[in-house]
Amino acid sequence: MFQASCAEPPSKTELSRVHQKIREAFITPNPECNARLQYLNKKPGKMIRPLLFLLSYSLFANLEKEENLKSYSTVSSNLHLAAAVELIHMASLVHDDIIDDGTLRRGQPSLHLLTGKKKATLIGDFLMAQAFKLIIKHAPRKIPELMSRTTRNMCEGEAEQLERAFDFSLTENDYYRLNYKKTSCLLEACCEAGAIKTGISDKNLREALKLFGRNLGYAFQITDDIQDFTLETRDLGKPAGADLNQGIITLPLIYMVKRYGKRPLGQWVAGSDDKKKREKLTQLARESGALEYSREEVKRITREAGRSLQVFPPSSSRQQLFLLLFRLEKRVSR
């Protein structure tokens, strides 16, 4: 049986060290900026992106003999890079809240409500700059190129989402393309970066793990789409129904349009921050089968992601990646 001898999967201790690297990246000579950055760090997220990078590295490192690993594959540099991908994610959340007028993030007021949009924009820019400082310093050349391409995709996705607000002609293909740019491309890049960091040359294995990350991103986004209908603000950590109110066309909405048409549905989506309208939309989503269809899509996509992992030998790292899929399926089964 395969034994994981070169690289063990990340532990809670390692993730706490990633948090420490993030705190170090927050230090600036500006006291107000320091205070706002610490405010952001009061409610850390699930750390999925750093975890994906570290798990992908250990998954690929286990396929190589220890002496064949590249000299830049050190524990310290991996922690810095794991911190960098979380900083990119944090920057995108700050900017998204400004663009969307989001009022709540991770259960606390969005940063721009405390600082104003101009200062919050600069703090988001600072986070992105710090991320690329770490990437350039601690990664081989291909990773800065990968992350640059990824952040460009994220910006393009956000811009197109704004352009397509309340556009009920959006198809499922359009949805998945936007989903990829806004969410999935960063998860895919975290997986690919972990593989690149080991210096492994097997393109088929790298493509398999990229596909895993991409499908994980799709499933995460569809899960959020479902919960925008089904959960309350206190459970989401952000305003319930926010995507609906902004006219973001989610997968359940696309399914509902097929059932009810564009015009009658539009009257309920506009102003869906109103509790009665949101309740009506949730009722329609259930009655039309849109929520059940979306849940089945999550299950289908997670199964496909799981098949991507089957090309790797059994290891603790692979098991943790499977566990991410299991938790997603559990979230939509509630």
C-alpha positions in Angstrom: 0.0 0.0 0.0 1.1 3.5 -0.8 2.7 5.3 2.2 2.9 9.1 2.5 6.5 9.6 3.4 7.7 12.8 1.8 5.1 15.3 2.8 2.3 15.1 5.4 -0.9 17.0 4.8 -1.2 20.4 6.6 -2.2 20.3 10.3 -4.0 22.9 12.4 -0.6 24.1 13.6 0.5 24.7 10.0 -2.7 26.6 9.2 -2.2 28.7 12.4 1.3 29.5 11.0 -0.3 30.6 7.8 -2.5 33.0 9.9 0.7 34.3 11.4 2.2 35.0 7.9 -1.0 36.9 7.1 -0.7 39.0 10.3 2.9 39.8 9.3 1.7 40.9 5.9 -0.7 43.3 7.6 2.0 45.3 9.3 2.3 48.8 7.9 3.7 52.2 9.2 0.2 53.6 9.0 -1.7 53.1 12.3 -5.2 53.5 10.8 -4.3 51.1 8.0 -3.0 48.6 10.6 -6.2 48.9 12.6 -8.5 48.3 9.6 -6.4 45.3 8.5 -6.6 43.8 11.9 -10.4 44.4 11.8 -10.5 42.2 8.6 -8.6 39.5 10.4 -10.9 39.4 13.4 -13.2 37.0 11.5 -11.0 34.7 9.4 -12.7 32.6 6.7 -12.5 28.9 6.2 -9.0 29.1 4.7 -10.1 26.8 1.8 -7.6 28.3 -0.6 -4.5 28.0 1.6 -5.6 24.5 2.5 -6.0 23.6 -1.2 -2.5 24.9 -2.0 -0.9 23.0 0.9 -2.8 19.8 0.3 -2.0 19.9 -3.4 1.7 20.4 -2.6 1.8 17.5 -0.2 -0.2 15.3 -2.7 2.3 15.8 -5.4 5.3 15.8 -3.1 4.4 12.3 -2.1 4.8 11.2 -5.8 8.4 12.4 -5.9 11.4 11.2 -4.1 12.4 13.7 -1.4 15.8 14.3 -3.0 14.1 15.2 -6.4 12.0 18.0 -5.0 13.0 21.4 -6.1 15.2 23.5 -3.7 12.5 26.1 -3.5 10.0 23.6 -2.0 10.6 24.5 1.6 8.1 24.6 4.5 8.6 28.4 5.0 8.0 29.3 1.4 4.9 27.1 1.3 3.4 29.0 4.3 4.1 32.3 2.6 2.4 31.2 -0.6 -0.6 29.8 1.3 -0.9 33.2 3.0 -0.6 34.9 -0.4 -3.6 33.1 -1.9 -5.7 33.9 1.1 -4.7 37.6 0.8 -5.9 37.5 -2.9 -9.2 36.1 -1.7 -9.5 38.7 1.0 -8.8 41.6 -1.4 -11.4 40.3 -3.8 -14.0 40.2 -0.9 -13.2 43.8 0.1 -13.6 45.0 -3.5 -16.7 42.9 -4.1 -18.4 44.5 -1.0 -17.6 47.9 -2.3 -18.9 47.2 -5.8 -22.1 45.4 -4.5 -22.7 47.8 -1.6 -22.4 44.7 0.7 -23.2 45.6 4.3 -22.1 42.4 6.1 -19.1 40.1 5.7 -18.4 37.1 7.9 -20.9 38.3 10.5 -19.5 41.9 10.9 -20.0 45.2 9.1 -18.2 45.3 5.7 -15.0 47.3 5.8 -16.2 50.1 3.5 -18.9 51.0 6.0 -16.2 51.8 8.6 -13.7 53.5 6.4 -15.6 54.8 3.4 -15.3 53.3 -0.1 -12.1 55.2 -1.1 -10.1 53.9 1.9 -11.5 50.4 1.6 -10.5 50.3 -2.0 -6.9 51.2 -1.1 -6.8 48.6 1.6 -8.0 46.0 -0.9 -5.3 47.1 -3.3 -2.7 46.8 -0.4 -3.8 43.2 0.3 -3.3 42.3 -3.4 0.1 44.0 -3.5 1.2 42.1 -0.4 0.0 38.9 -1.9 2.1 39.4 -5.1 5.1 40.5 -3.0 5.0 37.1 -1.2 4.4 35.2 -4.5 7.3 36.8 -6.3 9.7 36.3 -3.4 8.8 32.7 -2.6 7.6 31.0 -5.8 9.1 29.8 -9.0 8.4 31.9 -12.1 5.3 30.0 -13.3 3.3 30.7 -10.2 3.4 34.6 -10.5 2.3 34.2 -14.1 -0.5 31.8 -13.0 -1.8 34.1 -10.2 -1.6 37.2 -12.4 -3.8 35.4 -15.0 -6.1 34.3 -12.3 -6.7 37.7 -10.8 -7.3 39.1 -14.3 -10.0 36.4 -14.8 -11.5 37.4 -11.4 -11.7 41.1 -12.4 -13.2 40.2 -15.8 -15.8 38.0 -14.1 -16.8 40.7 -11.7 -17.2 43.2 -14.5 -19.3 40.9 -16.7 -21.5 40.0 -13.7 -22.2 43.7 -13.3 -23.0 44.0 -17.0 -25.4 41.0 -16.9 -27.3 42.0 -13.8 -31.0 41.2 -14.1 -30.3 39.6 -17.5 -32.7 36.7 -17.5 -31.4 35.5 -20.8 -28.3 34.1 -19.1 -27.9 30.4 -19.9 -26.3 27.6 -17.8 -23.2 27.8 -20.1 -23.0 31.5 -19.4 -23.4 30.8 -15.7 -20.6 28.3 -15.5 -18.3 30.6 -17.5 -18.9 33.4 -15.1 -18.7 31.1 -12.1 -15.3 30.0 -13.3 -13.9 33.5 -13.6 -15.3 34.8 -10.3 -14.8 31.7 -8.1 -13.5 28.5 -9.6 -10.4 29.9 -11.3 -8.8 30.8 -8.0 -9.4 27.4 -6.4 -8.1 25.7 -9.6 -5.0 28.0 -9.4 -4.3 27.0 -5.8 -4.3 23.4 -6.8 -2.1 24.0 -9.8 0.3 26.2 -7.8 0.8 23.4 -5.3 1.8 21.0 -8.1 4.1 23.6 -9.7 5.8 24.2 -6.4 7.0 20.5 -6.2 8.4 20.8 -9.8 6.5 17.7 -10.9 6.4 17.4 -14.7 3.4 15.0 -15.2 0.9 17.1 -17.0 -1.9 14.6 -16.8 -1.8 14.6 -13.0 -1.6 18.4 -12.9 -4.7 18.6 -15.2 -6.5 16.1 -13.0 -6.0 18.2 -9.9 -6.8 21.4 -11.8 -10.1 19.8 -12.7 -10.7 18.9 -9.1 -10.2 22.6 -8.0 -12.4 23.9 -10.8 -15.3 21.6 -10.0 -14.9 22.3 -6.3 -15.3 26.0 -7.1 -18.4 25.3 -9.2 -19.9 23.3 -6.4 -19.1 25.9 -3.8 -20.8 28.6 -5.8 -23.9 26.6 -6.5 -24.1 25.8 -2.8 -24.0 29.6 -2.0 -26.7 30.1 -4.7 -28.9 27.6 -2.9 -28.3 29.1 0.6 -29.1 32.6 -0.7 -32.6 31.3 -0.9 -32.7 29.0 2.1 -30.6 30.5 4.9 -31.0 33.7 7.0 -28.5 36.4 7.5 -27.4 35.1 10.9 -26.4 31.8 9.3 -24.8 33.2 6.2 -22.7 35.8 7.8 -23.8 38.2 5.0 -27.2 39.7 4.1 -29.6 36.9 3.0 -30.9 37.4 -0.5 -28.2 39.8 -1.4 -27.4 38.2 -4.7 -31.0 38.1 -5.7 -31.5 41.8 -4.8 -28.5 42.8 -7.0 -29.9 40.9 -9.9 -27.1 38.3 -10.0 -28.4 35.4 -12.0 -27.8 32.2 -10.1 -28.4 28.6 -11.1 -31.7 28.3 -9.3 -32.9 31.5 -11.0 -31.9 30.2 -14.5 -34.0 27.0 -13.8 -36.9 29.1 -12.5 -36.9 31.3 -15.7 -37.5 28.1 -17.7 -40.5 27.4 -15.6 -42.1 30.8 -15.1 -40.7 33.0 -17.8 -38.6 36.2 -17.5 -41.3 38.9 -16.8 -43.2 37.4 -13.9 -40.0 36.3 -12.2 -38.4 39.7 -12.6 -41.0 41.4 -10.4 -40.1 39.2 -7.5 -36.3 39.5 -7.9 -36.3 43.3 -8.0 -36.4 44.4 -4.4 -36.0 40.9 -3.0 -34.4 42.4 0.1 -38.1 42.8 1.1 -38.9 39.8 3.4 -42.2 39.0 1.7 -40.7 39.1 -1.8 -37.8 36.9 -0.7 -40.2 34.4 0.9 -42.2 34.3 -2.3 -39.0 33.6 -4.4 -38.0 30.9 -2.0 -41.5 29.3 -2.4 -41.2 29.5 -6.2 -37.7 28.0 -6.1 -39.0 25.0 -4.1 -42.2 24.5 -6.1 -40.4 24.7 -9.4 -37.8 22.2 -8.5 -35.0 24.8 -8.9 -33.4 24.1 -5.5 -33.6 20.3 -5.9 -32.1 20.6 -9.4 -29.2 22.8 -8.0 -28.6 20.3 -5.2 -28.3 17.5 -7.8 -25.9 19.6 -9.7 -23.7 20.0 -6.6 -23.8 16.2 -6.2 -23.0 15.6 -9.8 -20.1 18.0 -9.8 -18.6 16.7 -6.5 -18.7 13.2 -7.9 -16.8 14.4 -11.0 -14.3 16.1 -8.7 -13.9 12.9 -6.8 -13.1 10.9 -10.0 -10.3 13.4 -10.7 -8.7 12.4 -7.4 -8.8 8.7 -8.2 -5.7 9.0 -10.4 -3.6 9.7 -7.2 -2.5 6.9 -4.9 -4.2 6.8 -1.5 -2.7 9.2 1.0 -3.8 11.5 3.9 -3.7 14.5 1.6 -6.1 12.8 -0.9 -8.4 11.9 1.9 -8.6 15.5 3.1 -9.5 16.6 -0.4 -12.2 14.0 -0.5 -13.4 15.3 2.8 -13.9 18.8 1.3 -16.3 17.3 -1.2 -18.1 15.3 1.5 -18.7 18.5 3.5 -20.1 20.3 0.5 -22.6 17.6 -0.2 -23.6 17.6 3.4 -24.3 21.4 3.3 -26.8 21.0 0.4 -28.4 18.0 2.0 -29.6 19.8 5.0 
